[in-house]
């Protein structure tokens, strides 16, 4: 009966067509802003043109000759598919494994062509050219990878005393182009295999966010992991290496330690990043920050509210979801760089070039720093090949090396956490693992009172990224430049989201990986 039903009146500053128009303008203005950004150039290192046999570029998964050099027609088919961007052309790329039942597939090249509805388009972001095949930087990065392979089983706590890490320190310090011509120079056992960002060199090698217990709702997660038996290296025999370069699944599989351990060395770190969910470490870090009561970024609008707390905006659900959300945006950006710009060869491919050069099978123009390296010759003494020992049976995934997916996701996710939390907050009760990685104990050593949220988040990004280097599947430059690419992705998303809030918000201020301060 009319007039007897209760009716709720809609309230709010706008509704109906007005709200619809406002939503349109928010989206339109964000799109216009992104459209007006300059389109960067995307230079590569020139190796693809310099070497017609493609020895300087990624070709894993395609058919190869006995030297591991790609068949030209197959490589041309890949370039044609990338150039045309048509799905059917990707299906026509010839794969290399003689046994179709063992053939691995290329990983998602078309992701580099995907558009996004938030943040800067992947093609409007750029990273510098990768080090060239014959350069001193490429050689220095490869020498580091040989040493990382030799040092996989050495606990981080023993780097000061281990003869292997001391030898690595001495040789890397002599390479003027190691870590790039502007960064090279003295390396110590305290800086060996560490990152480049503020906080990386303070305190223990492993970030507190990979050690502390994670409270995941009603669950409690102790961060002990399945580790691989020491001395377990793969692709050290030439026939195995060539089989894997053709895209065949490996004949071997990992041999795991029955005891779970905290991450104590490079092999453990490589095991973690072999099977992790890409945003896992940062989601765990976010949960740890909330559990320890870390304060939010000082510019969070709810810090000064007398009646409200953040939730769907500026609160727990917002930041937790955003940490995962930026991961896919970061992957689209780096997949464009991988497949459509740089196509940098994987370290295992370069290891094959080193082997064939030193065995006299080919005369590749490889820099003497790697050919004369003590690490390379120590690998030969152990394995009777110069191939780079791999931590994974299959070696690298089937996509190019530069940039690195893990590192780009690390840069994006860590940037979100630094934006939402007070990065200057000092982490209380820091811990360090015991010798065998079976337990934790209080950390009271150098820097114990200086482990900040920002520094340990930077270190977390470095740990995850260099874990892939410890595995032998990525280069240092992959990590360094990809971290900054992920940061740019996250900043662009934060900037777009800023226009969507009703709160009186002046933007988050935080420290970038290069040490400069930005407000978004």
N, C-alpha and C positions, 0 to 999 in steps of 0.2 A: 504494500500500500504506500502510495507516494507520501513522502515526508516522515516515514517511520524508520528508514534506514539511516544509520549514522554515516556521515560523509567526512572524510579527512581532507582538510584543505592543504594543498601543496604550498610549501613555503620555500623561500630562497631568493637570492638576488636576481635570478633569471630562470626562465623555464620555457618550454615549448620552442617555438621558432627562434626566440632570442638566444637560448642556450645553444641550439643547433648552429646558429650563425657564429657564436663565440667559439665553439669547438672548431668550426671550419677555419676561422681566422688564426687560431693558435697553430693548427696544422699548416696552413698556408704560409704564415710568417716563418715557421721553422724551415719549410721547404725553400722559400725564397732566400733565407739566410744561407742555407747550404749551397744553393745554386750559385750564389754570388761569390763563394770561396774560389780562389784561383785553382786552376787545374795544373797540378805539378807535372813536370817531366818525369819519365820513368827510365832513366838510363840503366843499362846493364854493363857488365864488365868487358863485353866484346869477345869473350871466348868462343861463342857460337859461330861468329864470323871468322875468327882467327884460325880455328881448327876445324877444317872440313870433316875430319873423322869424329868430331864431337867428343874428344877425350876430356874436354873441360866442362861438359854439361851432363846433367842427369839423364840416364837412359835405362835405369833398372826396370825390369819387367818386359822390355823389348828384346828381340833376338840379337845375339852378339856372336862375334867370331871367337877364335881361341884365345885372343888377347883381351877379350872383354870389351872390344870396340863394337859399337852398335851398328847394325845393318842400316845403311843410309836410307833405303826406301821406307823402313819402319819408322825411323826418326822423322822423315819427311811427312809421313802419315800423321804422326802426333802433332807436328807443327801445323799441318793443314787443319786438323780438328780444332786446335786452339785458335787458329786465325778465323775460321768460319763460325765457330761457336754453335754448330748445329748438332743436336743430340745424335743423329744417325752417323755423323762422321766419327764421333767418339767410339761408337760401336764397331767401326771398321778398322780401328788401330790393330795391327797384328801383334800378338803377344808371343813371348819368347820360349816358354817352357815346352820341351818336346812332349811331355806327358800332360795332356789337358786336365787330367784328374788332379794334378798337383799345381795347376796354374793359379797364381795370385792375381788379383785385379787391381787396377789403378784406383787410388783413393780420391774420388769426388772432385775431379778437375772443374766440373761445371759450377761448383760452389763459388768459384772466383768470378762468375758472371751474374750471381744473384744480386738483386737489389734489396734495399732495406727501407723501412718506413720511419726509421729513427736514427739519428746520428749521421756522420759524414759518409757519403758513398765510398765504397772500397777503392774505387778508381781515383778518388781525390785525395788519397793518402799515399805516401811513398816512403821507401827506405833507400839508402844509398846503394850503389853497385856493390855486389859481393867482391871480395878479394879475387884477383885474377889467378888463373891456373898456375902461372909461372912466377908469381910474386913472392916476395919475402914474407908478406903477411900470411899468405896461404900456407907457406912452408912452416912458419912459426906456429900457426894454429894446428897444423898436422903434428908437429913435434909434441905439442901439448897433449894431443889426443893419444899419441903413442905412450907418453908418460902416464896419462890417466889410466890407460889399459894396464900398464905394468903395476900401477899403485892401487888397483881396485880393491884389494883385500887388506890394505893397510888402514887401521883405524885412524880417524881424523885426529884423535888425541895423541897419536904417535908420529905425526908428521915432523916434529922437531928432531926426532932421534933416528928415524928410519933411514938407512943408506939409500933406498930408492927415492924417497921424496927429497932428500938432500941433494942427490944427483940431479933430479928433475929441476930443483931450484937453481942449481948452478948452471945447467945448460940453458934453461929458459931466460935467465938473466943475461946471457951472452947474445941473445937474438934481438937485434935492434928493432925489428919490425914486429916482434911478438905483441899481440893485442892491438896491432895497428901502429903506424909510424908515429902517431901523436901520443901513444900511451905506453909504448915499450920502455924497457929499462929494468931496473932492479926488481927481482922477485925474491921473497923470503919464504921460509916454511910456514910463516903465519899468514901469507897472502896467496900461497899456492892454490890454484884451482878455485879461487874465490871470485865473487862478483865485483862489480864496479860502482855500486850505489851506496849512498849514505847508510851506514849501519852494517854493511856486509863484513867489515873487518873487526867489529866489536864483539867480544865474547866468543862462545863456542861456534864451531863451524855450522852446526845444524840449528835452525831457527827453533825458538821455543814453541812455535805453532805446529811443529812436527813432533814434539815431545810430550806436551802437556795433555792431560786427559780431556776428552771432548764430551760434554754433556749434550746429548742429542735427544731432546724431549725427556722421556722416561728412561732412555737408554744411556749407558755410560760406555764410551769407546776408549779403550787403552790402545795407544798408537804403536803396538807391536805388530810387525808385518811378517809375511812369508818371505824368507830370504833364500837366495840360491847358494848352493854349496861353493866354498872358495875354490878358486882355480878353474872354474867352469867357463871357458872361453870358446867361441864358435868362429867358424869361417877362417880357420888358420891353415887349412889345406886348400890348395889351389882349385882342385876339382869341386870342392864344396862352394868356394867363392864364386866360381863361374856358374854353377848351377843356380845359386841364389840370385846372381845378376840377371839371369834369364827369367826370373820371376817365379821360380819353383818354390813350393813350400819346403821347409827344411826336413831333413831326414832325422834330425836329432830333436830332443826336447829338454827343457830345463830339469835339473835335479835339485829339488828343494831341501833345505834344512828342515828337519821335523820340528825344530824349536822356533817359535816366533821371537823376534827381537826388535828392539828399537833400532833406528837407522844409525849404523856405526861407521860405515865406510862407503866408498864409491859404488861397490857392487850392490849394497843394500839400497842406496839411493836410486840406482838404475832399476832395481827390481820394483821399487815403489812406482816410478813413472812409466813402467812397462804396461801396467794394467789399471792405472788410476782413472777415475772419472775426471775430466779435464779441469773442472772447477772445484774438485774435492778438497784440496788442501786449503783453499781460501774460504770455502764454506765452513770447514772445520775451524779455521782461524776466526771466522766471524762468531761462531758459537762459543769459542773459548773467550773471546773478548766480552761478550755479553755475560758469560758465567763469572768472569773475574771482576765484573763491574767497571770495566773501562769506560771512562766518560766519553760522551759523544763529542763530535766536532764543536768547538766553541761557538760556531755560527749557526748551529742547529736552532731553528726558531722556538722549539719547545723547551730549550734550556731556561728560558726566562718566563715561561707561561706559569701562571698561578693556578690555572684550572684544567689544563690539558696535558696529555702526553702524546707523542707521535705513535702511529701504528701503520696504517696503510700508506701514509706519507711520513717520512722522517723518523720512522720507528723500525722495530725488528722485522716485521714482514717485508717492509720496503727494501731494506738493505740486503736481507737474505735472498730475496728473489732476484734482486738486481745483480748480485754476484754471479748467479747462474746465467742471467739474461745476457750480460755483456760477453759471455764466452762465445756464443754463436756469432755475434757481430764481429768479434776479434778473428774468428776462424775464417769468415768470408773475406775479411781484409787481407789476411796473410795468404789465403789460398790464391787470391789474385796475384800477389807478388810471386808466389812459388811457381805457378804454372804459366802465367801469361807474361811475366817480365824476366825473371832471373834464371830459372831452371838450373840452379847450382847443383853440381854433382854431390853425392853423399860422400862422407869420409871413407866409407868402405870401398867406393869406386876409385877414389884417389889412391887408396892403399894398394889396389891392383895395379895402378899406373906406376907407383913406386916399386912394387915387386918386379914388374916386367922391365923397368929401366935398370934396376940393380942386378937383375939376372941376365941382362944383355939381350932380352927378347925384343925390346923397343928402345927408341932413342927420344923419349919424351922430354920436352924442355922444362924439367922440374928444378926448382931452386935448390942450390947446394946445401942450404941449411937443413933440409930434411934428408937429403941423400947422405950427408955426412953425420947425421944425428947419432948420438950414443944410444938414444932410446930405440931407434929403428934397428940398430945392429944388435941390441939386447933382445929385441923381439925375434930377430933371426936366430940368435943363439938358442933361444928356447924352442922355437917352432920350425926352424929351417925354411921359413918363408918370411917375406917382408910385409905380408898382409896385416892390416890393422885388426887385432883381435876384437871380436864383437861380444857383447854381453848377452845378446839375444840370439836364439837359434836362427831366426829369419833376418837378422840384421835390421836395416831400416824399414819403415813402411814404404809403400809404393807411391811416393810423391816426392817432389824435389826438396832440397835441404833448406833453402833460404827464401823467406824466413821460417822460423820454427813455430809450429802450432802451440806447443806447450808454453813457450816463452811469450808469445803474443797474448795468450789467455792469461798468463801470469801477470803481464803488465796491465791488462785491463781490469782483472779482478782485484789486484792489490791497490790500484788507483781508486776503485770504488770504496774499499775499506778505509783508505787514508782520507777519503772525502767525508766519510760518515763518522769516524772516530777521531778522538784527540790523539794525534800522532806523537805528541810530546809526553804522553803518559808513560811512566816507568813501570815495567812489568815486575811485579813483586814475586818473591820466592822462585827465582830462576832455577832451572835444573840442567844437569848434564848427564849423559849416559855413562854407565860403568863400562869397563874394558870390553866385555863380551856382549854388550848391548842387551843384557837380560833385565836390567833395572835402571832406575834413575837415582841420582843423589843431588843434594843442593849444590848449586854452582856458586862458588865464592871467589873465583879467579878474577883476572883483569876484566874490567868493564861490567862486573856483576851489577853495579848500581847505575849502569848507563844503557841498559837494554830497553829501549823505548818501543812503543807500538809501531811507530813509523820505521825504525831501523830493523826490527824483527820481521815486519811485513816485507820490506825490501829484501832481507836475507831469505825469507821464504820463497820469494820469486826467483832469487838466484839459485837456491837449492834445487827447486823443481826444474829449472831450465838447465842447469849444469848436470843434473842427473841424466839427462838425455846425452850430454857430452861424455859422461862417464861410460855410458853404454856404447859409445863409439858411433852414434848415428847423427850427431850434429856437431857443428863447428862453433867456436867462441863467437864469431861475428853473427851467427844465426841468433844466438841468445841476446847479444848486446843490442842489436838493431830491432829485433822483434819485441823486446821489452818496451822500447820507446814507441813502437807502432801500436801495441796494445794500450799503452797510456793514452795515445792520441784518440783511439777509438772510444775509450771510456770518457774522456773529457768531452768529446763531441756529444755523447749521449747525455751526460750530466747537463750540458748546455741546453740541449733540446728540452729536457725534462723540466728545467728551471721555469720555463714559461707556462707550465701546466699547473703550477701550485697556486692555491688560494692564500697560503700563509705569507706573512710579511717576511721575505727571505732575500738576503743580500748576497747569497752565493757561498759555497764552501771554499775555504782557503786551506791549501795543503802543499807539501813539498814534492816536486817532481823527482824523477830518478836522477836527473842531472844536478840536483841540489838547489835549483831555483824554486821560488814560491809562485803559485798561481792561485787566482780566485775564479771559480767557475759558478 
